[in-house]
Amino acid sequence: VARLALDDAMPLPLTFFADGVKLGDRAFMPYSAPGAQRLLKELLGGLVPGALRERSPGGARLRVVDRTTHCFREWLRDHALNDPELIDGGERLQAIGAGR
């Protein structure tokens, strides 16, 4: 079961960009890519994404991050270093209270 984070545990970021989606440490995928289509279909169906099933068979905590005002490469080049929520190129959420 995929579920959105509702408490203080550190979830994986599910980041939406203008041109695609990135799930945690997985590679960025354009919306037109079969992997992105599968990911979105699984999430909308309430399923654990196939990309996470092996390491999180019982479910995964996800937090949606909206970066739809930027294309991924532009965000990575111009905004990733100062992003208030994401670190490591969008692979992890910044810890609560962590400053840059």
Buried (B, 14 or more C-beta within 10 A) or exposed (E): EBEEBEEEEEBBBBBBBEBBBBBBEBEBBEEEBEBBEBBBEBBEEEBBBEBBBEEBEEEBBBBEBEBEEBBBEBBBEEBBEEBEBBBEBBBBBBEEEEEE
